[in-house]
Amino acid sequence: TTPLIDYAGGGSVVDWTRTLDEALKLDFDTVIPGHGKVTDKAGLTTYRDNVDKLRTRVKGLIHQGKSQDDVGKVMTAEFGWAPNSMMMQWSLPGMMAELK
């Protein structure tokens, strides 16, 4: 699962990874997310790693000179983003600007 990054509301895929890193330093067993299933610290670590993988992949594509449409196709193929989803409408344009 990857997050919806609300850039209009001040979101950042870079800061999200940092925030998760800080949260993982805390002592806890159970994670109750705002969306999705209740999980544990291992599940949060997996989620964090997926966010990092997404950020790294998008940054690499941008540095290869790929267009937003090209990156969107990768998001659909590799991360399961629906073509007309909020992820494509909100997160993708923001990541294209943030990670360039």
Secondary structure by P-SEA (a helix, b strand, c coil): ccccccccccccaaaaaaaaaaaaacccccccccccccccaaaaaaaaaaaaaaaaaaaaaaaacccaaaaaaaaaaccccccccccccccaaaaaaaac
